[in-house]
Every structure is written in C-alpha cells, then in structure tokens.
Amino acid sequence: MAEVVILVGINQWEEFTRPAIRSIKAHDPDLQIVLVDNGSDPPYPEPKTDTEPYFLITTGERVCYAAAINAGMGWTDTFDWTVILNNDVIATGSIRESLAWMTQDTLWGNQLIIHKDMRWLGLWLFAIPREVRNEVGLFDENFEVCGFDDADYCFRAAKLGFRIEKSTLPVTHHWGKTRWGIPGYEGIRLKNKAYLEAKHNLKIGEQGDWRVFD
C-alpha cells in the first residue's frame, strides 16, 4: 500500500511547517510528503537533494485552501491513500500503520461533525482512499480562503455512497493557530456557509447546533 501526505502551509516555516515535517518523518521515514507552499513570504526552502524529506510545490500567489490542496492532489494519482494536513500539526505516531486498519470505502478525518442526518469532517486532517479521490475528484475552489470546503467534499462523497467516519490518526492539531487570525475571516466564513447551503440545498444550522467529535 502506498501513502502520500499533502501538507499545506503559509509562512510559519520554523514555527509549524518544519516541525510538522520532522514529526511525520520521525515515525514514517519513507512516507512521501508533498509540501504545498501557498504564497509564503519568504518562500519555503527548496529540497537540497533527491533524499530531502519532501517534494515542494509552490502556488506562487496566495490561493484558497481548496486550490492549494488541489495543487498537491495533482501529484497523488498513483497512491492508495492521500492524507491532507494543515501545517499546524504534529505527528505523534505512525500515520502509515494507522491507515492499514482503515477501510477503502470511507472518507476519514480526526474531527467528525454531525447535524441532523449530515456528517462532515474538519479539513485539518482528511484521509482519502484512492476510490473516494477518483470518484469525488478535486475540492471546490469557489470557497474563499477556507471554511466549509470540507463539508462540501463530504456531502459530495456521501451522495456517491461513501461513508464519512471519524479516524484516530496519531496527529495533534494546534487549534485556531492559523485560520482565525485571517483579517475578516468571520465574514468569509459566513459567505462560504451560504454558498455551501445554496449548492446542496440544505441548512447546516449554527456551530452551537452541531455535535463535534475530536
């Protein structure tokens, strides 16, 4: 089984991105990492040799999170599993060993959100098997910056008959360290929510209505 991690980051090389890479490699030395530099200033360093622990993709200009993920997913067609991670994470065990126990007919994530009969995952961690990736396709780049692009992907997967389930991959997330510092983010989030509801003809309620399993 072949696995790849797509790690998306903006700036914060020393604070988050480099420690995230090192933590993943400490537990899975041979795990392929595709690092997406989403318009960092200064840019992330280029790998020095073919033995460096990541493959670097640079978006050039700053794009939405969905577009940054899609830039990485263009390099993952041959892999059985694609794991998407924010840069503000630390691996505490083997991602590869955890994936070995997970079913291929399911979209997995470490944060499960439920409202009525709707289920979606927090996009700081998605584990996508090949079949789900091939059927659902890329992320919707109409979601500005970030927010509810995760729910959209889950709803699309569910409509195709895939399950949405909580995983326990050994990854710790530094909650709120990147997203909520974006200027005007609350307004962007509400706009994305309205777009999601119109696209799928549903109402997902407010955050206080959701059951969240971390």
N, C-alpha and C positions, 0 to 999 in steps of 0.2 A: 504494500500500500504506500502511495506517495502523497505527501502532505506539503502544503505551502502556507506560509503566513504572509498576509498583506498588512504591513504596519504603516499607518498614515500619520504624518506629523507636520506641524507648522512651528518653526523655530524650536526653542526649548531643547536643543541638541544635548547639552550637558545635563539639564535638569530631568528630562524624561526619556528622550529617544534613545540615546546611547545606553543608559541603564536598562531600558526595556530589551534592547537587542542582546546585551550581555546576559541578562537573566534567562532569556529564551535559550541562548546557546549554551549556557551552563548546564541545562537539563537535557537539551536535544542538540548536540553539537552539529549533527548532519542535517538538521531541519532547514529547508530553504526559506529565506526571508526576502520578500520583495518590499523594499522601503520606498514609500511614495513621499517625496518632499513637495508639499503643497505650497510652493511660493515662499519658502523660508528666506529670511534676510539676517545674516548671510546664508547662502545655500548649505545644505548638508554636505559633508566631505565625500568625495568620490572614493570608492574602494580602491586600495592601492594595487592589489593583485587579484588573480582569479581565486585565491584562497581566502579573501576577505569574507566576513560572515553575512553579507547582504548584497542584493542586487538593487541598484539605485535607479529609480525613475523620478524625473523632475517635471512637474507640471508647467514650470515657467511662471506663469501668472497664477494668482490665487483663484482657486475654483471651489465650488461647493463640495461638501464631503462625499456626496454620491459620485461626482465626477472624478474625484481623487481615487476613490475605491475602484471605479471602472477602469481608470488608467492602470491600476495594478492587476485587475482581473483579466486584462488582455494578455497577460503572460501566464495564466494558470490553466489553460485548457487541458494540459496533459496530466494534471494532478487529480487524485481521487478525493482529496479534501482541500478546501480553501478556508483558512481561518482569518477573519478580518479583526484587527485590533486597533484601538486608539494607541497613540504613543504614550499615554499616561497610565501604563500598566507595568506590572512586574510579574513574571512567571515564577511560581513557587514549586513547580514540579514539571514532569514531562507532559507536554501537550500531546505528543505522538502516542504515548501509552494510553492516555485518556480517550483519544479518538478511536482506538482499536475496539472499544466497548460500545460505540455509538452506531445506531442503525442508519442505513443509507437512504431511507425513505422519509427523512425528517430534517427540518431546519432547526439547528440547535443554538442556544445562547445562554449565558450565565445569568441573565436577568429576564424573567418572564413576567409579562404584564397581561392581566385579564380584566375585561369589562364586558359583562353580559356573556354573549357567545363569541366574543372576539378575543384573540390571543395574538400578542406580538412580543418581540424581543428587543432589548436595548442594544443598539448597534455598536456599543463599545467592544462587544465580542459577538461575532457570528461564526458558527462552524457550518459550512455549506458543503454537503457532499456533491459529487460530480453530477448526479442525476438532477438534483434540485437546481444547481447552477445552470445546467444545459437547458432545462425546461423554463425556468423563471427568467433567465437572462440577466441583464445588467440592472443597476439601480437607476431610478428615475431622477434625472438631473434637473428637473423642474423644482425640486425642493431647495430653497435658497439656504446657503451656508450649511445648516444641518438641522435635523429635527423632523420626525415623523417619516423620514425616508426609510427608517427601519420598519415601522408599522406597514407602510405600503408594500415593502418587499414580502413581509409575512402574509399579508392579505392576498397578494398575488400567488404566493406559494400554496396557501390553503385552498384557493379556488381551483388549483390544479390537482388537489388531492393529497398534498404533502402535510405531514404533521408538524406542529410547532411545539417544541418541548424545551424544558429547562435542562441545561447541562451543568456539569461541575468541573469544568476545565480548571486546572490549578493556576489561576491568574488573578491577581489582586488589582483592583481599579482605584485610582486616586480620584474619587468622585468630585465632580464640579471644578476641577483644576484648569480646564481648558474652555469649555463651552460658555459658561455663564459670564466670563469676562469679555465676551464679544460685544462691542458697542451696539445698542439697540436690539439685543438678542431676543428679548421677550416679545417685541413686535414681530420679528422674523418668525419666531416660533408659532405665534398665533396665525400668521399668514399661511405657514406650512400646514398647520392643522386644518384650516379652512379648505386648502387645496386637497388634502387627503380626503376629507369628508365629501367634498363635491365629486372627486374622482371615483370613489367607491359607493357613493350614495348611501352614506351612513352617518351616525353621530357617535363619537367615541367618548363623549362626556368630558368631565374635567379631571384633573390629576387626582383630586381627592376621592373620585368615584372608582378609581382603579385599584385592583389588588396587585401588589407588586411583590415578586418573589426573587430575592437576590441570593 
